[in-house]
Amino acid sequence: MLPLPECAVVTVLLPLLFACFKPVADLPPLNFDQVPYSNDFLEVSDARVSVFDTSLTCPDGAPARVFALWREGLEADAPVAILLHGGAFDYVLAPATGDGRPARTYRADSRLTRPWSVTKVWETLGLNTLDPVDPQEANLGALPAALTDAGFVTIAPANCWGDLWHNEAGVVDNDVEAEGFARDGRAAANNALRMVTEPDFALEQGFQLPVGLDTTQIHLVGIGDGGRGVAELLLREPAAAVAGALVDSPPDLLGAWLADPVTFGDEAAGLLPIFGDDALARVDDFSLRAAAAAGRLPPRVGLVWSSADPQVPAAALAPTAAALAAAGAWVEDREDTAHTALNSDIELARAAALYLLDGTRPGDAPAPVAR
């Protein structure tokens, strides 16, 4: 069995139930932990979270993990949401020393470890509300609850590389020589997509669920800077074949950080090892706005944001909101000071889930019911 998640703060979980599923003969058993899932928003009672180690390695040497949220009662193949969490930004300020002192990172608590990434996923699922990693994101679990109630299976890779979901070792590299480790956030996001669409790859990764997946209904969902991961997948070659994309308050145009070194000097410094000199000069090419300009948007796109968000400068998102609206996307400016809303506002989350399912825009129809 996989080791249990390193997240002691998940006090709301019931005792673990373990299950072992055998795939095709001659392949090793595909084992996964199965955790009953519930939060204050969830209406169904048969939801489970499964946890898998993957072939990717975190900077601390541990295997990176991916999580799956699913329902036992699903009879038809389920639509899929690839959920990319926020907060995946960190970099090394001073390397580890020979006397045992660890590397000093931009974040007081390093985000370049598996334990941090696991805790962040639990927080995104609404299972870590007592001691949140990113209080400004208000991760109460409304969005995964709404997706689960609507019949989705949610796949959530854990980003332990602090790279804003940009890097993919051997394809889009960070400054490995300077940093001493390879970042792989985009690889983790793309691998989650491949686990859904490529059965052989899923078996190689030890990924298996006891429910069917509808590969014609795959949707990319990003909270905070997880929205940057959505853009990275849309712009990646070959393009992701997805039916929809939903993002909430991403710092889409990072040029806004570079243009304001007084306010965002620390953030701008962290972009250099992630992107490198050449890519940093065209950093806004890795954005949802760029995806819109390149015609790489899926049929349904939703952006929830606030022009008064204190965490994301207007210059980083207002041009993107305009570009997506012009491309026919559902764009909602909340005009309040909250950084994100989809994971704390259940009515908005339910409306967003319905939009992904059938393109019904909020206000046009009732929220989806559990199925």
C-alpha angles and dihedrals in degrees: 000000000000116000115261118266113276093237114114093173094070093101095153094068120107119227112296120263114207126211133179122202122192118213128195119336116275092026120106118256113273104224127185139172115248117207123185108241127213139141137167093279103045116106101184122074103206101071121131137183119216122195126208135183113224136203092256118097126221119224088257090060097253123124112262116242138224126199130209124201112198144150128243093213097061111122102173125055107280130232112245132228118195100207117201115193128220131240095060097140126109140124140187117265096179127008126240116278132226092247093069100265110141124234114281112233136193089251115064088228108042116245091197095090137085094238091058093049092048091050089049093054091049088051091051089052089055094250098115106053099133097065108017122194093215110023092180090066094060093216101189096148099252095133099050088043092053092046091049093048089051091055101260126143107220121209114196119186115201114233111213095163102076091221102129086250090290108117132080114176112243092011108050105009131192120217094287094172093055097039100039095226140064120246118220110175096128089046090055091051093046092046090055088055091048091051087063098042104033115055094190092052090048090055091049089054093047090244118149135144129191091231132075122249127216104223091191089064105054117144132187116221126184131183117200109328088357082084087069088060089055089055091047092055093046091052097040119108117270093034118240111257098224134150098217149001130209125186135177122205103327121174087240102169104047090183085084088067091050092048093055107048092162093063101025104028094123092048092047090052090056093054094065099068090043099049104018125219098292098048093039089061088061098030094140089063086077096066146098089252089057090048089054092049091049094049091243098130119118121237093270123040127169129187123187114187144137127235086209095052107137091201098056120044114233090240089062095057115011094079089049092050090052093048094049092047089051089052091056099260125147104255122181122186107196092192092211135112097254114116097214132006112176094081096050104033107072096188091052090045092052091049090050092050090053090048090055092048100051110354095256107153120224111274094028097086142002119281115271120271125224115273 
